Amino acid sequence: MLIDGVFSGGGIKGFALIGAYEELETRGFQFKRLAGTSAGALIASLIAAGYTSEELNEILDEVAFETFLDERRTWIPFSLAKWFFLYKRLGLYKGERLQKWLASKLEKKGVRTFSDLPHQALRIIVSDLTNGRMVVFPDDLEEKYGIPAGTFSVAHAVRMSCALPYFFEPVKLRSSKGTSLMADGGILSNFPMWLFDEENVNKVRPVIGVKLSPSYQDHQKHEIRNAIGLFEALFETMRDAHDARYISRKHAKNIIFIPTEGVLTTEFMLDEERKQELITLGRSSATRFFKEWAY
């Protein structure tokens, strides 16, 4: 059965998305169109390129994710230099290794630019910090930046969507209309299920979302004890506000919710056992979902 799919952001917790994908595949679902933010954009891009859940397990198992934490070289000890990079470069890590790794995996399936994918097969959410707006790649490239959509690198778009503020450096997008700093799409929409919803238009196929949260109603309370806690609360509130207005009981019936409390978005040192726990959690959450789901 053909469906459209949406994958939420969540950093390293994105391993749980693979488990949900396994269950969808087992039940015979195939994706016609995909959308995602941050980790969800990464997983969606690999699926759009043709990777099966088994292949995803293999390629993600072979990489040590801490290698994606590419610090800039300096003679200053990193414990001190990190504050300089936060001030000057706006992030602790470059994010280039993540892009190179993803580009190599996509190229194995013959995907380099959006033109290598069917029309609207993949859409990625990115935040344009310079112009203060949400951007959908590749849809908005031509109008907003004068860049032909088909020529743009999929891996580069995913890297932008994964650029978690202060963790990875924002990515510069240079175009005929100027230079824009692009960052984590989750700043403005962490779960872009709204992309496939049109008022008063019957859906051609089901839309199933996979979201790294307990439910559409539950939200863990923020404990704000210091400036760092305040920043985290501000960021999460901004990130979730747009999507929370869209997700209602009506849409929740088409969303696989995966409770991933206890795992940090930036916990790149996860051991193999913890990775498998997340994948199993995603699979079991999808299994529970399909016990009640009906289209």
BAFI-3210 file (N, C-alpha, C; in Angstrom, 3 decimals, decimal comma, padded with zeros to 6 digits):
// residues 295
n [1|2|3|4|5|6|7|8|9|10|11|12|13|14|15|16|17|18|19|20|21|22|23|24|25|26|27|28|29|30|31|32|33|34|35|36|37|38|39|40|41|42|43|44|45|46|47|48|49|50|51|52|53|54|55|56|57|58|59|60|61|62|63|64|65|66|67|68|69|70|71|72|73|74|75|76|77|78|79|80|81|82|83|84|85|86|87|88|89|90|91|92|93|94|95|96|97|98|99|100|101|102|103|104|105|106|107|108|109|110|111|112|113|114|115|116|117|118|119|120|121|122|123|124|125|126|127|128|129|130|131|132|133|134|135|136|137|138|139|140|141|142|143|144|145|146|147|148|149|150|151|152|153|154|155|156|157|158|159|160|161|162|163|164|165|166|167|168|169|170|171|172|173|174|175|176|177|178|179|180|181|182|183|184|185|186|187|188|189|190|191|192|193|194|195|196|197|198|199|200|201|202|203|204|205|206|207|208|209|210|211|212|213|214|215|216|217|218|219|220|221|222|223|224|225|226|227|228|229|230|231|232|233|234|235|236|237|238|239|240|241|242|243|244|245|246|247|248|249|250|251|252|253|254|255|256|257|258|259|260|261|262|263|264|265|266|267|268|269|270|271|272|273|274|275|276|277|278|279|280|281|282|283|284|285|286|287|288|289|290|291|292|293|294|295]
n.u [000,853|000,583|001,793|002,085|004,738|005,867|008,568|009,704|011,954|014,746|017,316|019,850|018,044|016,708|017,155|015,022|013,147|013,862|013,095|010,298|009,994|010,790|008,604|006,535|007,418|007,341|004,628|003,954|003,831|004,644|006,507|005,320|005,646|007,802|008,595|010,561|012,280|015,420|016,839|014,810|014,703|017,097|016,722|014,449|015,528|017,286|015,508|013,960|015,894|016,013|016,757|016,276|014,798|016,431|018,863|019,303|019,733|022,154|023,977|023,926|024,823|027,444|028,811|030,487|028,961|030,013|032,077|031,051|031,240|032,876|035,370|036,769|040,149|042,576|045,068|044,364|043,155|040,279|038,288|038,443|038,458|035,937|034,149|034,977|034,413|031,656|031,001|032,224|031,893|029,385|028,682|029,612|030,566|031,396|029,844|030,399|031,394|029,177|027,609|029,273|029,377|026,641|026,232|027,856|026,507|024,025|024,828|025,524|023,124|022,560|021,762|022,226|021,463|018,302|017,047|017,522|015,622|012,144|009,555|008,660|009,180|010,679|010,821|012,233|012,605|013,930|015,454|015,686|017,732|018,704|016,783|014,591|012,628|010,718|011,772|011,058|012,698|012,942|011,215|011,121|013,458|013,890|012,153|012,758|015,522|016,585|017,719|017,954|015,840|016,335|019,082|020,208|022,042|021,040|022,140|023,343|021,148|019,982|021,973|021,768|019,217|019,754|021,319|021,640|021,062|023,813|025,137|025,839|027,409|025,675|024,696|025,994|024,154|024,674|023,574|022,167|020,660|021,861|023,523|022,556|022,085|021,563|019,738|018,801|015,807|013,943|013,630|011,519|009,606|009,221|007,942|006,654|003,907|001,858|002,513|001,362|-001,313|-004,258|-006,778|-010,150|-009,622|-009,636|-007,589|-005,240|-003,875|-003,090|-001,625|000,989|002,477|005,544|006,470|008,671|007,678|005,548|002,696|000,164|-000,842|000,531|003,215|006,379|007,070|008,983|011,903|013,097|015,907|018,147|020,125|020,729|018,732|016,588|017,103|016,830|014,127|012,939|013,758|012,563|009,887|009,469|010,066|008,049|005,635|004,439|003,806|002,190|-000,188|-001,211|-001,387|-003,964|-006,646|-007,868|-005,797|-004,003|-004,636|-003,358|-000,699|002,326|003,372|006,325|007,652|010,446|011,764|014,445|016,602|019,056|018,975|021,452|023,068|025,503|027,207|026,004|025,773|025,890|023,877|022,005|021,253|019,939|017,843|016,378|015,617|014,052|012,066|010,869|009,830|008,018|006,251|005,110|003,863|001,864|000,415|-000,723|-002,545|-004,835|-005,177|-006,944|-007,839]
n.v [-001,195|002,194|005,059|008,354|009,739|011,110|012,184|012,968|015,351|014,807|014,334|012,102|010,307|009,475|006,860|005,348|005,863|004,204|001,693|001,953|002,258|-000,276|-001,835|-000,716|-001,427|-004,224|-004,621|-004,092|-001,485|001,234|004,140|006,992|009,761|011,728|013,462|015,408|016,499|017,540|014,854|013,291|014,165|013,169|010,341|010,125|010,947|008,861|006,728|007,644|007,500|004,832|002,933|000,041|-000,995|-002,892|-002,395|000,186|-000,292|-001,637|000,267|002,301|001,014|000,589|002,911|005,151|007,398|009,492|010,372|012,258|014,585|016,999|018,912|022,201|022,783|023,812|025,410|025,840|024,283|022,188|022,406|025,047|026,355|025,825|027,753|029,972|029,156|028,959|031,619|032,846|031,121|030,163|027,616|024,378|022,281|021,461|019,995|019,021|016,435|014,825|015,547|014,668|011,924|011,197|012,008|010,170|007,785|008,253|008,575|005,991|004,926|006,308|008,937|012,317|015,028|016,813|016,388|013,795|012,340|011,314|013,714|015,735|013,685|013,898|016,124|018,695|020,327|023,450|026,057|029,443|031,598|034,138|035,497|035,016|032,900|029,921|027,291|025,198|022,633|020,892|022,850|025,697|026,762|027,944|030,221|031,742|031,868|031,839|029,551|026,756|024,103|021,396|021,163|021,175|019,845|016,957|015,928|018,211|019,803|018,249|018,360|021,075|021,056|019,536|021,091|021,710|024,342|026,056|023,682|022,326|024,207|026,901|026,735|028,279|029,598|030,524|032,683|034,294|036,147|036,884|036,010|033,519|032,364|029,099|026,793|024,238|022,707|022,105|024,234|025,737|023,974|020,899|018,636|018,167|017,481|018,855|019,497|017,728|018,154|019,451|021,870|020,899|019,002|015,797|013,164|011,470|009,245|007,479|009,360|008,870|009,618|009,695|010,251|011,450|011,385|011,105|011,440|013,429|015,153|014,960|016,510|016,880|018,590|021,588|022,005|024,722|025,998|027,446|029,531|027,910|025,980|027,643|028,424|025,934|025,420|027,607|027,063|024,527|025,192|027,024|025,291|023,352|024,721|025,546|023,074|021,872|023,270|022,296|019,479|017,522|015,740|014,653|014,315|012,840|010,158|009,148|009,061|007,659|007,515|007,755|007,184|008,632|009,418|010,208|009,902|011,910|014,466|015,028|012,876|011,417|009,364|006,929|003,501|000,229|-001,411|000,403|001,707|-000,376|-000,736|001,604|001,246|-001,048|000,007|001,826|000,045|-001,493|000,500|001,189|-001,211|-001,307|000,907|000,053|-001,777|-000,459|001,320|002,460|002,962]
n.w [000,000|-000,855|000,837|002,348|004,225|007,363|009,284|012,487|014,105|016,378|017,043|018,130|019,037|016,891|016,077|016,893|014,961|012,898|013,789|013,718|010,977|010,135|010,986|009,449|006,908|007,093|007,130|004,577|003,584|001,426|000,631|-000,998|-000,909|001,153|004,194|006,441|009,445|010,685|012,392|011,422|008,796|007,842|008,029|006,369|003,922|003,303|003,067|000,921|-001,027|-001,428|000,463|002,435|005,588|006,760|005,482|006,408|009,108|008,905|007,740|009,622|011,792|011,291|011,672|013,885|015,774|017,214|015,674|014,039|015,362|014,604|015,480|015,190|014,295|016,611|018,637|021,151|024,119|023,813|025,745|026,485|024,032|023,005|023,914|022,551|019,926|020,076|020,336|018,070|015,835|016,207|016,921|018,293|016,755|013,329|011,434|008,950|008,519|008,944|006,726|004,595|005,082|004,784|002,126|000,766|001,250|000,038|-002,601|-003,298|-003,930|-006,146|-005,766|-005,662|-006,046|-005,731|-008,122|-008,734|-007,533|-007,550|-008,377|-005,679|-003,914|-001,644|001,051|002,959|006,065|006,917|008,855|008,184|009,488|009,023|007,494|009,024|008,706|007,921|005,807|003,077|001,617|-001,475|-002,392|-001,938|-002,938|-005,520|-005,673|-003,316|-003,168|-005,671|-006,700|-008,757|-008,060|-008,618|-008,756|-006,284|-003,552|-001,824|000,532|001,551|002,155|004,169|006,105|006,821|007,984|010,193|011,804|014,796|017,025|018,461|018,867|016,387|013,812|012,171|008,706|005,854|003,238|000,109|-002,410|-005,339|-004,140|-001,837|001,293|003,528|006,864|007,722|009,695|012,092|011,237|013,114|014,813|013,962|012,902|013,977|013,293|010,477|009,561|008,524|005,944|004,172|004,229|003,059|003,020|002,690|000,727|-000,494|000,621|-001,400|-000,663|002,415|005,140|007,241|010,266|012,151|015,311|017,787|020,651|023,611|023,221|021,534|023,369|025,814|027,489|028,689|031,681|031,984|033,870|035,220|036,358|036,009|033,753|031,555|031,662|031,190|028,525|027,210|027,697|026,388|023,733|023,218|023,522|021,419|019,321|019,447|019,367|016,858|015,591|017,511|017,382|015,099|015,306|016,299|017,946|015,751|013,848|015,308|015,272|013,121|013,676|014,745|017,875|019,710|022,750|024,032|026,351|028,547|026,899|025,543|023,038|021,912|022,546|021,503|022,116|022,451|023,344|021,750|022,770|023,758|021,413|020,078|021,829|021,394|018,709|018,971|020,610|018,838|016,951|018,512|019,306|016,870|016,292|018,280|017,456|014,994|015,825|016,315|014,248|011,416|008,041]
ca.u [000,000|001,341|001,460|003,011|005,285|006,508|009,426|010,039|013,320|014,992|018,735|020,286|016,862|016,181|017,248|013,682|012,424|014,189|012,240|008,954|010,095|010,807|007,241|005,794|007,871|006,833|003,197|003,778|003,668|005,714|006,347|005,246|006,256|008,353|009,013|011,194|013,078|016,575|017,071|013,757|015,097|018,166|016,102|013,576|016,352|017,809|014,378|013,628|016,941|015,783|017,267|015,325|015,076|017,590|020,051|019,506|020,358|023,542|024,852|024,004|025,563|028,867|029,414|030,556|028,357|030,845|032,986|030,391|031,523|034,119|035,816|037,734|041,495|043,099|046,094|043,751|042,410|038,886|037,461|038,444|038,159|034,513|033,449|035,347|033,674|030,263|030,887|032,664|031,357|027,976|028,454|030,780|031,043|031,166|028,768|030,831|031,530|027,823|027,207|030,080|028,933|025,325|026,393|028,420|025,461|023,018|025,430|025,483|021,797|022,408|021,112|023,102|020,628|016,860|016,614|017,698|014,461|010,869|009,021|008,076|009,418|011,320|010,788|013,020|012,371|015,127|015,176|016,528|017,890|018,957|015,520|013,549|011,515|010,816|011,982|010,862|013,555|013,454|010,119|011,320|014,780|013,825|011,494|013,362|016,981|016,988|018,503|017,153|015,635|016,905|020,541|020,664|022,459|020,152|022,929|023,562|019,876|019,814|022,915|021,168|018,086|020,298|022,240|021,099|021,680|024,930|025,823|026,461|027,437|024,718|025,286|025,813|023,580|024,986|022,764|022,131|019,894|022,612|023,943|021,660|022,498|020,512|019,910|017,867|014,412|013,119|013,394|010,219|008,650|009,923|007,114|005,893|002,814|000,995|002,889|000,521|-002,714|-004,870|-008,177|-011,235|-009,120|-009,538|-006,249|-005,096|-003,350|-002,917|-000,413|001,345|003,600|006,282|006,885|009,407|007,062|004,568|001,390|000,017|-001,255|001,518|004,451|007,124|007,229|010,352|012,447|013,959|016,636|019,268|020,044|020,727|017,383|015,709|017,316|016,222|012,671|012,597|013,944|011,547|008,587|009,443|010,097|006,813|004,422|003,826|003,251|001,151|-001,436|-001,722|-001,718|-005,162|-007,137|-008,172|-004,580|-003,239|-004,925|-002,464|000,677|002,979|004,098|007,375|008,147|011,903|012,297|015,650|017,692|019,310|019,071|022,866|023,790|026,151|028,031|025,143|026,372|025,105|022,691|021,030|020,748|018,966|016,658|015,609|015,026|012,976|010,995|010,175|009,079|006,886|005,293|004,397|003,000|000,690|-000,342|-001,474|-003,637|-006,032|-005,244|-007,803|-007,913]
ca.v [000,000|003,436|006,058|009,453|009,607|012,269|011,785|014,120|015,502|014,272|014,038|010,715|009,477|009,063|005,409|004,801|005,992|003,028|000,604|002,176|001,982|-001,741|-002,340|-000,272|-002,253|-005,576|-004,622|-003,884|-000,081|001,860|005,596|007,765|011,046|011,759|014,762|015,254|017,568|017,135|013,410|012,777|014,469|012,218|009,029|010,241|011,030|007,515|005,925|008,141|007,026|003,418|002,046|-000,728|-000,885|-003,750|-001,661|001,309|-000,861|-001,985|001,431|003,084|000,213|000,594|004,228|005,660|008,720|010,545|010,892|013,403|015,768|017,500|020,174|022,978|022,641|024,975|025,081|026,035|023,100|022,315|022,845|026,510|026,814|025,675|029,012|030,846|028,709|029,332|033,063|033,242|030,242|029,913|026,192|023,633|021,359|021,964|019,276|018,620|014,978|014,283|015,740|013,804|010,538|011,031|012,116|008,909|006,755|008,558|008,344|004,548|004,677|007,177|010,201|013,426|016,225|016,535|015,935|012,343|011,750|011,690|015,010|015,809|012,461|014,247|017,540|018,874|021,603|024,161|027,391|030,517|032,516|035,487|036,106|034,733|032,179|028,495|026,999|023,809|022,250|021,854|023,683|027,148|027,170|028,805|031,507|032,510|032,000|031,841|028,341|025,685|023,075|020,108|021,165|021,299|018,600|016,447|015,832|019,569|020,219|017,513|018,942|022,318|020,707|018,902|022,015|022,061|025,592|026,060|022,392|022,382|025,557|027,165|026,550|029,439|029,367|031,671|032,723|035,610|037,050|037,135|034,865|033,258|031,338|028,092|025,952|023,165|022,947|021,927|025,520|026,250|022,877|019,649|017,520|018,865|016,691|019,819|019,573|016,858|018,382|020,578|022,079|020,495|018,157|014,404|012,612|010,420|008,076|007,791|010,016|008,351|010,319|009,031|011,363|011,054|011,952|010,152|011,615|014,814|015,959|014,930|017,282|016,900|019,937|022,078|022,407|025,871|026,354|028,325|030,095|026,818|025,421|028,607|028,322|024,683|025,584|028,513|026,396|023,484|025,849|027,516|024,154|022,566|025,540|025,509|021,754|021,565|023,867|021,498|018,117|017,442|014,363|014,224|013,883|011,935|008,759|008,738|009,305|006,690|008,239|006,935|007,858|008,448|010,139|009,612|009,948|013,278|014,682|015,080|011,764|010,744|008,255|005,782|002,202|-000,611|-001,895|001,504|001,898|-001,440|-000,462|002,635|000,634|-001,926|000,891|002,315|-001,059|-001,848|001,612|001,040|-002,390|-000,876|001,835|-000,658|-002,557|000,386|002,185|002,067|004,033]
ca.w [000,000|-000,912|001,840|002,539|005,571|007,989|010,397|013,325|014,562|017,711|017,221|018,170|019,320|015,591|015,910|017,089|013,687|012,086|014,258|013,173|009,541|009,993|011,127|008,268|005,791|007,321|006,823|003,145|003,211|000,653|000,660|-002,236|-000,577|002,500|004,717|007,738|010,038|011,473|012,281|010,553|007,420|007,486|007,797|005,203|002,704|003,014|002,595|-000,420|-001,933|-001,709|001,510|003,227|007,023|007,035|005,024|007,330|010,302|008,597|007,532|010,846|012,760|010,933|011,921|015,251|015,601|017,795|014,643|013,409|016,169|014,010|016,064|014,418|014,837|017,311|019,634|022,469|024,571|023,384|026,871|026,450|022,674|022,678|024,169|021,437|018,743|020,274|020,091|016,736|014,792|016,571|017,145|018,754|015,717|011,975|010,748|007,603|008,448|008,789|005,327|003,727|005,294|004,168|000,670|000,252|001,310|-000,980|-003,918|-003,568|-004,506|-007,312|-005,397|-005,283|-005,957|-005,689|-009,447|-008,796|-006,878|-008,181|-007,973|-004,337|-003,148|-000,376|001,429|004,175|006,736|007,346|009,384|007,670|010,616|008,514|007,043|009,998|008,098|007,690|004,392|002,666|000,488|-002,446|-002,892|-001,838|-003,407|-006,703|-005,382|-002,232|-003,282|-007,069|-006,958|-009,356|-007,040|-008,996|-008,702|-004,905|-002,905|-000,777|001,766|002,055|002,747|005,423|007,071|007,316|008,845|011,406|012,472|016,105|017,472|019,403|018,833|015,060|013,236|011,096|007,381|004,989|001,911|-000,747|-003,623|-005,990|-003,278|-000,619|002,104|004,657|007,814|007,797|010,879|012,422|010,884|014,302|015,480|013,528|012,733|014,233|012,799|009,421|008,990|007,842|004,524|003,350|004,572|002,365|003,411|001,785|-000,351|-000,078|000,468|-002,402|000,051|003,837|005,626|008,554|010,876|013,225|016,165|018,987|021,850|024,150|022,577|021,093|024,517|026,888|027,311|029,927|032,215|032,029|035,160|034,919|037,578|035,672|032,406|030,579|031,681|030,534|027,080|026,742|027,723|025,298|022,453|023,049|023,351|020,035|018,419|019,470|019,306|015,528|015,305|018,489|016,908|013,982|015,734|017,126|018,053|014,388|013,186|016,172|014,935|012,030|014,112|015,616|018,918|020,320|023,959|024,117|027,499|029,125|025,923|025,112|021,595|021,505|023,191|020,395|022,603|022,748|023,050|020,845|023,475|023,836|020,054|019,799|022,648|020,702|017,516|019,458|021,082|017,652|016,354|019,385|019,255|015,598|016,415|019,061|016,608|013,955|016,434|016,323|013,058|010,291|007,051]
c.u [000,885|000,844|002,422|003,483|005,974|007,295|009,868|011,528|013,481|016,436|019,020|019,138|016,231|016,338|015,869|012,847|012,664|013,313|010,827|008,931|010,108|009,392|006,377|006,139|007,319|005,370|002,914|003,575|004,896|005,438|006,345|005,935|006,707|008,691|009,628|011,963|014,223|016,840|016,033|014,047|016,167|017,579|015,230|014,377|016,888|016,698|014,001|014,639|016,816|016,301|016,124|015,676|016,284|018,888|020,354|020,184|021,839|024,429|024,967|024,768|027,065|029,563|029,389|030,097|029,159|031,834|032,360|030,660|032,875|034,464|036,739|039,106|041,961|044,156|045,551|043,043|040,921|037,975|037,380|037,990|036,676|033,741|033,752|034,533|032,189|030,048|031,146|031,989|029,902|027,653|029,735|031,405|030,616|029,982|029,146|030,942|030,179|027,383|027,972|029,648|027,596|025,426|026,910|027,376|024,384|023,554|025,445|024,144|021,517|021,749|022,158|022,279|019,153|016,334|016,753|016,556|013,197|010,363|008,291|008,219|009,986|011,250|011,389|012,790|013,693|014,703|016,184|016,611|018,066|017,662|014,340|012,361|011,797|010,917|011,758|011,748|013,002|012,435|010,454|012,638|014,730|013,291|012,264|014,860|017,487|017,856|017,601|017,055|016,351|018,408|021,080|020,948|021,497|020,901|023,155|022,297|019,653|020,749|022,358|020,063|018,543|021,169|021,636|021,813|022,694|025,691|026,577|026,400|026,312|025,441|024,988|025,260|023,803|024,169|022,826|021,400|020,597|023,003|023,032|022,267|021,333|020,782|018,759|016,420|013,491|012,888|011,978|009,176|009,389|009,194|006,161|004,799|001,859|001,312|001,940|-000,962|-003,228|-006,344|-009,129|-010,748|-008,971|-008,135|-006,249|-004,655|-003,209|-001,610|-000,151|002,580|004,261|006,911|007,524|008,871|005,980|003,203|001,283|-000,360|-000,159|002,751|005,151|007,343|008,703|010,738|013,475|014,613|017,793|019,113|020,002|019,343|016,381|015,845|016,653|014,704|012,201|012,663|012,853|010,157|008,432|009,302|008,732|005,549|003,703|003,123|002,110|-000,195|-002,062|-002,186|-002,907|-005,573|-007,439|-006,939|-003,813|-003,468|-004,041|-000,983|001,158|003,805|005,084|007,916|009,638|012,510|013,530|016,834|017,845|019,424|020,504|023,702|024,464|026,984|027,196|025,855|025,407|023,808|021,601|020,442|019,656|017,693|015,763|014,913|013,854|011,785|010,187|009,298|007,850|005,820|004,463|003,433|001,723|-000,204|-001,237|-002,558|-004,941|-006,229|-006,155|-007,889|-009,181]
c.v [001,241|004,418|007,238|009,380|010,864|011,785|013,018|014,178|014,917|013,886|012,544|009,765|008,964|007,580|004,758|004,882|004,767|001,848|000,728|001,872|000,479|-002,313|-001,944|-001,134|-003,669|-005,693|-004,254|-002,453|000,409|003,359|006,197|009,105|011,005|013,188|014,536|016,479|016,958|015,630|012,768|013,033|013,496|010,854|009,065|010,273|009,651|006,599|006,336|007,656|005,540|002,446|001,339|-000,561|-001,736|-003,048|-000,482|000,832|-001,111|-000,746|002,288|002,339|000,301|001,894|004,567|007,119|009,837|011,109|012,078|014,707|016,330|018,896|020,894|022,888|023,948|024,523|025,248|024,739|023,268|022,787|024,364|027,035|026,754|026,981|030,032|030,493|029,041|030,800|033,408|032,432|029,837|028,438|025,489|022,791|021,845|021,302|018,787|017,105|014,292|014,389|014,804|012,350|010,299|011,080|010,816|007,805|006,989|008,268|006,863|004,120|005,599|008,509|011,217|014,701|015,832|016,068|014,424|011,593|012,121|013,013|014,899|014,520|012,762|015,747|017,692|020,266|022,178|025,536|028,396|031,585|033,953|036,206|035,794|034,004|030,683|028,248|025,505|023,554|020,985|022,897|025,167|027,653|028,179|030,191|032,354|032,744|032,012|030,657|027,279|024,502|021,771|020,022|021,095|019,932|018,196|016,405|017,193|020,090|019,541|018,062|020,239|022,011|020,121|019,840|022,545|023,298|025,404|024,733|022,259|023,824|025,725|027,068|027,776|029,005|030,629|031,583|034,118|036,641|037,319|035,851|034,732|032,190|030,384|027,153|024,954|023,527|022,836|023,188|026,000|025,165|021,549|018,440|018,045|018,042|017,576|019,923|018,788|017,026|019,621|020,659|021,641|019,702|016,732|013,868|011,470|009,118|008,450|008,533|009,502|009,089|009,467|010,131|010,860|011,803|010,989|010,221|013,069|015,729|016,075|015,752|017,339|018,337|020,326|022,441|023,505|026,347|027,322|028,796|029,020|026,184|026,331|028,530|027,069|024,799|026,502|027,814|025,355|024,084|026,377|026,358|023,478|023,386|025,436|024,180|021,398|022,135|023,021|020,126|018,163|015,977|013,782|013,660|012,839|010,466|008,237|008,933|008,198|007,492|007,299|007,674|007,600|009,247|009,425|009,573|011,386|013,358|014,573|013,965|010,883|009,539|007,030|004,475|001,364|-001,090|-000,829|001,799|000,881|-001,265|000,573|002,070|-000,257|-001,109|001,438|001,258|-001,401|-000,753|001,546|-000,141|-002,042|000,029|001,077|-001,577|-001,783|001,181|001,605|003,248|003,895]
c.w [000,000|000,147|001,705|003,986|006,056|009,203|011,179|013,626|015,954|017,941|017,213|018,493|018,035|015,300|016,053|015,813|012,798|012,489|013,727|011,680|009,280|010,027|009,933|007,058|005,891|006,933|005,367|002,709|002,438|000,578|-000,739|-002,046|000,880|002,897|006,076|008,161|010,819|011,305|011,378|009,094|006,948|007,152|006,545|003,909|002,311|002,498|001,176|-001,449|-002,232|-000,673|002,237|004,702|007,399|006,631|005,928|008,610|010,075|008,495|008,782|011,936|012,528|011,279|013,407|015,207|016,245|016,788|013,902|014,172|015,749|014,528|015,082|015,090|015,466|018,306|021,047|022,874|024,282|024,509|026,962|025,092|022,356|022,903|023,069|020,199|018,860|019,937|018,634|015,627|015,039|016,756|017,554|017,651|014,335|011,276|009,364|007,463|008,279|007,342|004,391|003,846|004,585|002,646|000,084|000,243|000,250|-002,384|-004,288|-004,161|-005,690|-007,031|-004,944|-005,068|-005,955|-007,046|-009,607|-008,115|-007,642|-007,609|-006,644|-003,537|-001,772|-000,148|002,825|004,750|007,246|007,877|008,829|008,761|010,150|008,165|007,958|009,419|008,002|006,193|004,151|001,460|-000,144|-002,910|-002,986|-002,428|-004,554|-006,348|-004,374|-002,392|-004,720|-007,445|-007,581|-008,394|-007,351|-008,858|-007,280|-004,285|-001,785|000,555|002,396|002,734|004,093|006,493|007,660|008,325|010,174|012,235|013,775|016,651|018,592|019,447|017,512|014,545|012,214|009,746|006,520|003,629|001,091|-002,035|-004,209|-005,142|-001,952|000,089|003,314|005,559|008,021|008,974|011,014|012,075|012,072|015,093|015,184|013,279|012,839|013,661|011,723|008,746|008,198|006,345|003,622|003,634|003,861|002,751|002,295|000,565|000,175|-000,352|-000,549|-001,736|001,528|004,104|007,036|009,062|011,935|014,072|017,454|020,204|022,336|023,480|022,153|022,259|025,572|026,536|028,653|030,403|032,272|033,467|034,900|036,210|037,303|034,229|031,339|030,498|031,011|029,022|026,521|026,686|026,598|023,952|022,207|022,852|021,931|019,054|018,311|019,220|017,967|015,294|016,254|018,064|015,800|014,444|016,680|017,223|016,663|013,696|013,976|015,813|013,810|012,379|015,035|016,626|019,595|021,539|024,156|025,270|028,029|028,181|025,451|023,596|021,100|022,148|022,136|020,824|022,964|022,420|022,223|021,496|023,512|022,459|019,749|020,618|021,974|019,468|017,912|019,938|019,910|017,026|017,187|019,394|017,979|015,643|017,170|018,228|015,636|014,526|016,409|015,045|011,985|009,336|006,244]
res [m|l|i|d|g|v|f|s|g|g|g|i|k|g|f|a|l|i|g|a|y|e|e|l|e|t|r|g|f|q|f|k|r|l|a|g|t|s|a|g|a|l|i|a|s|l|i|a|a|g|y|t|s|e|e|l|n|e|i|l|d|e|v|a|f|e|t|f|l|d|e|r|r|t|w|i|p|f|s|l|a|k|w|f|f|l|y|k|r|l|g|l|y|k|g|e|r|l|q|k|w|l|a|s|k|l|e|k|k|g|v|r|t|f|s|d|l|p|h|q|a|l|r|i|i|v|s|d|l|t|n|g|r|m|v|v|f|p|d|d|l|e|e|k|y|g|i|p|a|g|t|f|s|v|a|h|a|v|r|m|s|c|a|l|p|y|f|f|e|p|v|k|l|r|s|s|k|g|t|s|l|m|a|d|g|g|i|l|s|n|f|p|m|w|l|f|d|e|e|n|v|n|k|v|r|p|v|i|g|v|k|l|s|p|s|y|q|d|h|q|k|h|e|i|r|n|a|i|g|l|f|e|a|l|f|e|t|m|r|d|a|h|d|a|r|y|i|s|r|k|h|a|k|n|i|i|f|i|p|t|e|g|v|l|t|t|e|f|m|l|d|e|e|r|k|q|e|l|i|t|l|g|r|s|s|a|t|r|f|f|k|e|w|a|y]
***
